[in-house]
Amino acid sequence: MAKEITGTTWTVYDANTMTQAEIYGSVLCELGEKHPDIVGLTADLGKSTKIGLFGDKFPDRFFNVGIAEQNMFGIAAGLAKSGLLPFVSTMAAFTAMRGLEQVRTDICYQNLNVKMIATHGGVSFGAAGTTHHCTEDIAIMRALANMTVIVPADGIETAAAVRACIDYKGPVYIRIGRGFEPTFYKDENYGFKIGKAVTIQDGTDITLICCGVTVLQAAEAAKILKESDGLSVRVINMHTLKPLDEEVILKALTETRRIITFEDHNIHGGLGSAVADVIAQSGKGCAFEKVGIPDCYCVVGYPEDLYCHYKLDCDSIVEKVREVMGRDFEEDESWEDEV
Amino acid sequence: MPITELEIKNLTETARKIRHDIIDTTVWAGGAHIGGGLSMVEIMTLLYFKYLNIDPAKPDWEERDRVVLSKGHGGAGYAPVLANRGFFDRDELKDFNHFMSKFGMHLDSLKVKGVDVSTGSLGHGLSMAVGLALGARLQKKSWKTYCILGDGECNEGSVWEAAMAAAHFKVTNLITFVDRNRLMIDGKTEEIMSVEPFADKWRAFGFIVKEVNGHDYKALSDAIDFALEEAKTPVIIIADTIKGKGVDFMENQVKWHYGSIDSELAEKAHSSVDRG
């Protein structure tokens, strides 16, 4: 069972021993008390996704449809049409791909109030191999009209996102990992708001824009770069991929003129692409790089090894920042307003 | 309530009007899925003019019965039913398929009054209908959900995922029909991808199967009454129908799955409907 400690304002979870999914399951149980309209659905992954915690507590409001994701998202659409608030959980690969047409046509097209909490996102289920990785979901989900896409940094932010989406109308996709990822936030008192990025550290030399597991790694990298290189590194937690906080990107563009994105996702169509759109349309020059899974099917391994392999760990981020800072923009004659 | 002779007489007259409207809609639209629209006219007329607890003045009324036209390409057959039931004016159908019209071939629940669920991609409707029925049961609501499948649609695996779930969750506040007109776009269902033994398949999935003539109000009505009053497990009504029913030159013709008609052909179609 999940451990939790009741705090003064928010429920504070023992985030060091609980996975993202466990925290999600606990929060959903808590919300289920206050919101009798919440129903839960899974496709034989109640245990893995931890929505089973909700099912144990509210068996009448929980539907395990067996291994049939298309049917699950269709049933969720019907339940939403009947006036209920479905939370649907399976792995990211089976949400964004196996059940995609139902997610798009049944849920998004009809703008239904269905919340999808997809676990095992990115390469977080590393050893399982490509069938159980999902490095395409952000690109896919961003392309669905009416959809809101959230990639929380850790379990605490997952809790905040789940709470926030209760009163947020329309379909929401929340992508979390497999668990066991180290936690970044200490509690939920930092003002999570859907569509509003969090600048977790201000800086003037370069901006690192991150989501999911890369937030902690970038924050740690920024500390190292300040101490050893004297660099002022801005770190942004872009937890909401859609709607995107364009303002925070434009501000970083103007104030730092160097931006790198880090994501546990294919470099095409994810966070990096979303940020690149904003930069390109601004008309302003910027040194820009996107770091992610380089358009390939990920090798097998434990997630921490994979994050190192694909340069998403703290040390690799430090190296990438030094490389981008080392570029001499003065050689480019058209670069006149470098900060 | 068993259907009366007077009801059958009135339904027959309403169905005739609806068939005329489907023909006109096909002309206005420039083309439509007319064959499958005509084959389900008796099913839809019976539901909308005898069974459904609905109020066209309050299309979003919470206590209303729900309909999921899983064979969503029947839109040009469905919209005239809704117009005749009073959800909107028949003249609005003149815009069907036109630029910015609320009516496209597959009806949009956010645009067309009376449409509970958007459909069009086959194999989606039964899952949504199961969700609606479970939602009603959970909220202790008495409203029913009706779902109309196509027979070719039952090639889709997701139909059987939904069937498995309907039986597993013992969904008895859902009444499902199959418009068994035996034709799909490329030919006969049994030649393209056979669904037979169809009734046995549904029985094996845990359904009580009623096989009836889909143009016979008495037979359809008896099956619906059974499903509403007696069934302890999900019921499917396999309605044996004729694609293109009522328009002699369209009946059982593969090519009239989707087609266009000019005013001359429309006149022939109208007179065929009048001859009954």
Contacts between the chains, C-beta under 8 A, distances in Angstrom:
chain1	res1	chain2	res2	distance
A	39	B	135	8.0
A	39	B	138	7.0
A	60	B	138	6.9
A	61	B	138	6.8
A	63	B	134	6.8
A	63	B	169	7.1
A	65	B	161	7.6
A	65	B	165	5.4
A	66	B	164	7.1
A	66	B	165	7.6
A	66	B	168	7.6
A	68	B	158	7.9
A	68	B	161	3.9
A	68	B	164	7.2
A	68	B	165	7.1
A	70	B	123	7.6
A	70	B	127	7.0
A	70	B	157	7.7
A	70	B	158	4.4
A	70	B	161	6.1
A	71	B	127	4.7
A	71	B	130	7.7
A	71	B	158	5.9
A	71	B	161	3.6
A	71	B	162	5.1
A	71	B	164	7.8
A	71	B	165	5.7
A	72	B	127	7.9
A	73	B	127	7.6
A	74	B	124	5.5
A	74	B	126	7.6
A	74	B	127	2.5
A	74	B	128	5.0
A	74	B	130	7.5
A	74	B	131	6.5
A	74	B	158	7.0
A	74	B	162	6.7
A	75	B	127	5.3
A	75	B	128	7.3
A	75	B	130	5.4
A	75	B	131	3.8
A	75	B	134	6.8
A	75	B	162	7.6
A	75	B	165	6.6
A	76	B	131	6.3
A	77	B	117	7.8
A	77	B	127	7.5
A	77	B	128	5.0
A	77	B	131	6.0
A	78	B	68	7.9
A	78	B	117	7.6
A	78	B	127	6.9
A	78	B	128	4.0
A	78	B	129	6.2
A	78	B	130	6.2
A	78	B	131	2.0
A	78	B	132	4.1
A	78	B	133	7.4
A	78	B	134	7.2
A	78	B	135	6.4
A	78	B	145	8.0
A	79	B	131	4.4
A	79	B	132	7.5
A	79	B	134	6.2
A	79	B	135	4.6
A	80	B	131	7.6
A	81	B	66	7.5
A	81	B	116	6.9
A	81	B	117	6.4
A	81	B	128	7.0
A	81	B	131	7.1
A	81	B	132	5.7
A	81	B	135	7.2
A	82	B	66	8.0
A	82	B	131	7.0
A	82	B	132	5.1
A	82	B	134	7.7
A	82	B	135	2.5
A	82	B	136	5.9
A	82	B	138	7.9
A	82	B	139	6.8
A	82	B	141	7.8
A	83	B	62	7.1
A	83	B	135	6.6
A	83	B	139	6.7
A	84	B	135	5.2
A	84	B	138	6.8
A	84	B	139	7.2
A	101	B	121	6.2
A	101	B	124	7.7
A	102	B	124	6.3
A	102	B	127	7.1
A	102	B	158	7.8
A	105	B	118	7.4
A	105	B	120	7.5
A	105	B	121	5.2
A	105	B	124	6.4
A	106	B	118	7.9
A	106	B	124	5.7
A	106	B	127	7.6
A	106	B	128	5.9
A	109	B	108	8.0
A	109	B	118	5.8
A	110	B	109	5.9
A	110	B	110	6.5
A	110	B	117	7.3
A	110	B	118	5.2
A	111	B	110	7.0
